[in-house]
Amino acid sequence: MPPFPQRPTANANSSTPTTPTTGAGPRIVILGDSLTAGLGLPVGQSYPALLQQRLKDEGSSYQIVNAGVSGDTSAGGLSRLDWALDGDVRVMIVALGGNDGLRGLPAEQLKDNLAAIITRAQARDITVILAGMEAPPNYGRDYIVAFHQVYPALAKAYHVALVPFLLDGVAGRDALNQPDGIHPSAAGARIVADNVWKVLKPVVKSSR
């Protein structure tokens, strides 16, 4: 299983949302935490901003809405879902769970919250992509395994595309993270964008 730092999350109690991208095109909402918000990075270097550039390069009219809130849990994401889905949203990427894991919140609670987010989005005919996270080793193997199983189980149950691990190739690598060991550097964010783009690109092409 990919490594994950043991240190507690930075800005765990921050709740300031980023400003959504606005535009005339259909929207792709990325519902996430500080990893999505791009904590510690210039706005243009966050992975949502990099995805927007890739969409532009592809000639796509889709607009990315960065709905990342630092410190947010799956419960927090669920509570602000209606706000996040305002406008012509066609696709939603759910990138939550990192703070649930860092706080040791029950894996079943994470699963229930993510399931509620997915079902409410699907009820609006929004295509959902689920981005997986991993729990840190602090809470023992049973918790790590239960946490890990949440994402593929939900992807299978609700027939949604899955990014197996948002931080694949980045987590645990000092050269690709900021000094806190949790949030990707600019170089790390480019890899995160690659991880998401592999799944997002075919979804965007099929929904044109």
N, C-alpha and C positions, 0 to 999 in steps of 0.2 A: 504494500500500500504506500502511496507517495508520502514523503515526510511532511511534517507540519510543525512549526515552532511551538514550544511549550509556554512561551510567555503570554500573559494576558493581553488582550487587544488594546491598542491605543485608541483614545477617544471613545471608550466604550459607552459613555453616557451622552455623547453628542447626538443631537437630533435635528441638525440643520440640513434641509434638503437642498440638493443642487438645483440650479435653474434649468428647467427642461428646454431642450432645443425646440424652436418653433419654426414652422414652415408650412407651405401649402400642401405638401404631399402627404400620403398616408404615413402613419407612425409605427415605429417599432419602439416599444417601451422596455427599458431594462430596469426591472425592479430589484434593487440590491442594497448593499450596505456600503461601507467605506471603500471596499475594493472597486465597486462600481462608481462611486462618487469621485474616485481618483485622489484620495487623501494624500497630500504631500506632493502632488504633481501639478504642473501647469494644466489648465483646462484642456488644451489641445493635445496633451500626452496621455490622457486617460484612455482606457480601452474603448469606452463608448465613442469617444471622439475619433479614435483610429478606425473604428467600424464605420462611422459616418463617412470618412474619407474613402474607404473601400467601396461603399455603396455609390458614392459620387463617381469614382473611377469606373464602376460598372455601368454607369449611365442610369442608375436607379433613382426614382423620385422619392424613395422612402426617407423619412426623417427620424433620426434617433432621438428619443426622449430619455435623458439620463435621470432616472428616478432612484438614484442612490442616496441613502441617508446613513451617515456614519453612525456606527453602533447599533444599527437596526437588527432586530431578530425577525424570525418568520412571523411572529405575532404582530410585530410592528408593521411589517409589509402588508399583512392581511388587513390591518386597521386602516391603512391609507390607500387601499386598492382602488376605491372609486375615484379618488383624486388622480391617481396614476393613469387610469384608463380613460380620462377625459379626452374627447376629440376622436378623430378618425384612426383609431388604433387597430391595426391588422395583425400584428405579431407582438407577443410579450415574451421576453426572456426573464425567467425567474432565477435570480442569482442570490439566494438567501440561505442562511444556515450556518455561516461561519461563526457568527456571534452566539448562536445557540450552542454550538460545540464548545467554544471557548468558555462559556458559562456553565457547561455541563447540564443544560436543560434536557429534559427527557426526549429521547429520539422519537417516541410515539407522539409527543406534542408537536415536534417538528413535522412529522409526517401528516398529522391532522391539519396543521396550518397550511402546509404546501398544497395538500389536496383541496382545501377550501379555495385557495387562490386559483388553482388550475380550473376547478369546476365553475367558478364564477366567471373566469375569463372565457372558457369554452361556451358558456351560456350566451355570451355576446358574439359568438362566432369568431373569436380571436384565436389564432394559431399560437400555441404555447411551446416554448423551448425551455427545458429545465437544465440548469447548470449545477452540477454536483459539487459538494464540498466534502472535506474529510475532518474528523474530529482530532484534536490534539491527543497525545498519549497520556495526559495527566489522569484521565478518569478510568483507565484500565481497558483491557482487551474487549470485554463484553460490550462496553459502551461504544468503542471504536467500530466494532463489527455491526452493531445495531444501527449506528449512525450511517455507516457506509451503505447499508442495504436500503435505506429510505429512498434514495434517488432512483436507482434502477427499478425498484418495485413500483414507484409512482409512474415512471415513464412507461412501464409495461401496462399498468392498470388503466391509465388514461390515454394511452396511445399518443404520447408526446415525444418529440425529439429530445435527445439527451446529450449534453456535453458532460462526459464522464467525471471530469474533475476540472473546475475552472482554473485552478492554479497549477495544472500539470506542467512540469518542466520548470516551474518557478519556485514553488514552496520548498523551503529548506536550503535554497541556494543563495548565499550571502551576496554574490555578485549581481543578482537579479532583484534584490529587495532593498528597501530603505533600511536605515539603521535599526528600526524597531524589529526587523526580522519577519514582519507580517505583511506589510503593504509593498506591492511591487514598485520597483524603480521604473524609469522610463523604458529601459530595455526589457524589464519583466512585463510591463504592460503590453508591449508589442507581442510577446509570446501569448499572453492571455487573449489578446485580440485574435491571434492565429487560432487558438483553441475554439473560440466562439465562432469565428468565421467559417470554419470547416463545416459547422452544422447550420449556421444561418444562411450561407450562400445558396444551398439548394432549396431552402424554404422560400427565400425571396424569389428565386427564379421560377419556382412552381406556382407562386401566387401572383405573378404578373398578369 
